[in-house]
Amino acid sequence: MFKSLSLLYFVSMMICINAFPLMERGVDVGSALQEVGKVVGSFTGKATFFKPKEEGGPVGACGPTENNDSKIVALNLHQYGDANKKSDWCFKKVRITYGDKSTDATITDACPGCQEKSLDLTPSVFQKLASFDQGIIDIDWCVLEGENCSGGSQGKSASSSGKNKGKGKA
């Protein structure tokens, strides 16, 4: 019994001693743990657009009913996780930027065909950034509650009309 308690004490002390240098070096362990979950941050990827009712159904992976006018996006499956479950990303508000235009939307769906760090936008969100003729655009996006992303819409909104030509998956 004494040997077991001594071993437990020794292992506990080694864990504490090894963890101390992280704090001493100024590493914010709480922030580091949040980054592991990847539900914060800024990303660079591609954006496409989809019509929820015609492409996948009117109910997203996170649960709510969505339509072409919803200010929502589908997150790439790599970041989203299991599309059959609600992700930690569900209902996170994001800011999407293309050139000098930005718009905000909410993650409510998963995009199995999207590349890592990419988003699939509803037509109403996509048209605030680019013409439908472009189909795929390079974007920067961030989670609004993250350190490098602040609340409220920024940039200019595009007002364009067009038809879905050559839409691809990001």
C-alpha positions in Angstrom: 0.0 0.0 0.0 2.8 2.4 0.9 4.6 1.7 -2.4 1.4 2.4 -4.3 0.8 5.7 -2.6 4.5 6.6 -3.0 4.3 5.8 -6.7 1.1 7.8 -7.1 2.7 10.8 -5.3 5.8 10.6 -7.5 3.7 10.5 -10.7 1.5 13.4 -9.6 4.6 15.5 -8.8 6.2 14.7 -12.2 3.0 15.9 -13.9 3.0 19.1 -12.0 6.7 19.7 -12.5 6.5 19.1 -16.2 3.4 21.3 -16.6 4.9 24.3 -14.7 7.3 25.4 -17.5 4.4 25.9 -19.8 2.9 28.5 -17.5 6.3 30.0 -16.7 6.9 30.5 -20.5 3.7 32.4 -20.8 1.7 29.7 -22.5 -2.0 30.2 -21.9 -3.0 26.6 -21.3 -6.7 27.5 -21.5 -6.3 29.1 -25.0 -4.2 26.2 -26.1 -6.9 23.7 -25.1 -9.5 25.8 -27.1 -7.4 25.6 -30.2 -7.2 21.8 -29.9 -11.0 21.8 -30.3 -10.7 24.1 -33.3 -13.9 25.9 -32.7 -12.2 29.3 -32.7 -9.8 31.0 -35.0 -9.4 32.4 -38.5 -9.2 30.4 -41.7 -8.5 30.7 -45.4 -10.3 28.5 -47.8 -12.8 28.3 -50.6 -16.5 29.2 -50.7 -19.2 27.8 -53.0 -23.0 28.1 -52.8 -25.8 25.6 -52.4 -29.6 25.6 -52.4 -30.5 23.8 -49.1 -34.0 22.6 -50.2 -32.8 21.1 -53.5 -29.3 20.0 -52.4 -29.4 17.9 -49.2 -32.8 18.8 -47.8 -34.3 21.8 -45.8 -32.9 20.6 -42.4 -29.2 21.1 -41.8 -26.9 18.8 -39.9 -27.3 21.1 -36.8 -31.1 20.8 -37.0 -32.9 24.0 -38.1 -34.9 24.4 -41.2 -33.0 26.3 -43.9 -33.8 27.8 -47.2 -32.0 29.8 -50.0 -32.5 33.1 -48.1 -31.2 31.8 -44.8 -28.0 33.5 -43.6 -26.3 30.2 -42.9 -23.3 28.2 -44.1 -22.3 24.6 -44.3 -18.9 23.8 -42.8 -16.5 21.4 -44.4 -16.7 17.9 -42.9 -13.1 17.8 -41.8 -13.8 20.6 -39.3 -17.4 19.8 -38.6 -16.8 16.1 -37.7 -19.5 13.5 -37.8 -22.3 14.8 -40.0 -24.8 12.6 -38.3 -24.3 14.5 -35.0 -24.5 18.1 -33.8 -21.0 19.5 -33.9 -19.4 21.9 -31.5 -19.4 24.3 -34.5 -23.2 24.3 -34.7 -24.7 27.8 -34.4 -21.3 29.5 -34.3 -21.4 32.9 -36.0 -18.8 33.5 -38.6 -17.5 36.5 -40.6 -16.7 35.7 -44.2 -14.5 38.0 -46.3 -13.8 38.1 -50.0 -11.7 41.0 -51.2 -13.2 44.1 -49.6 -16.6 42.6 -48.9 -17.6 40.8 -45.7 -20.8 39.3 -44.4 -21.8 37.3 -41.3 -23.6 34.0 -41.2 -24.3 31.0 -38.9 -23.0 27.5 -39.2 -26.0 25.1 -39.4 -24.9 22.4 -41.8 -22.0 20.2 -42.9 -20.5 20.1 -46.4 -19.1 16.6 -47.2 -17.8 17.8 -50.6 -15.9 20.9 -49.3 -12.2 21.1 -48.9 -10.7 21.6 -45.4 -11.3 25.1 -44.1 -13.9 25.8 -46.7 -17.6 26.8 -46.5 -20.7 26.2 -48.6 -22.9 29.3 -48.5 -26.6 29.8 -49.2 -27.3 32.0 -52.3 -28.2 35.0 -50.0 -24.9 34.9 -48.3 -22.8 34.2 -51.4 -24.3 37.1 -53.4 -23.2 39.5 -50.7 -19.6 38.6 -51.6 -19.5 37.7 -55.3 -21.5 37.1 -58.4 -23.0 33.6 -58.8 -21.1 33.4 -62.1 -17.9 33.1 -60.1 -19.1 29.8 -58.5 -16.0 29.3 -56.3 -14.2 32.1 -54.5 -11.2 32.4 -52.2 -12.3 33.5 -48.7 -11.0 34.3 -45.3 -13.3 33.5 -42.4 -13.3 33.6 -38.7 -15.5 32.7 -35.7 -17.0 35.9 -34.3 -16.3 35.0 -30.7 -12.6 34.5 -31.5 -9.9 36.9 -30.5 -9.1 38.0 -34.1 -12.7 38.5 -35.2 -15.1 41.1 -33.8 -18.9 41.4 -34.0 -21.1 43.2 -36.6 -20.9 43.1 -40.4 -18.0 44.8 -42.0 -17.1 45.8 -45.6 -19.5 46.4 -48.5 -22.3 44.2 -49.6 -22.5 43.1 -53.2 -25.9 43.5 -54.9 -25.9 41.2 -57.9 -28.2 39.0 -59.6 -27.3 36.0 -61.7 -27.9 32.4 -62.3 -26.0 29.4 -60.9 -23.4 28.7 -63.6 -20.6 26.2 -63.1 -21.0 25.9 -59.3 -18.5 23.6 -57.8 -17.6 22.3 -54.3 -15.0 24.3 -52.4 
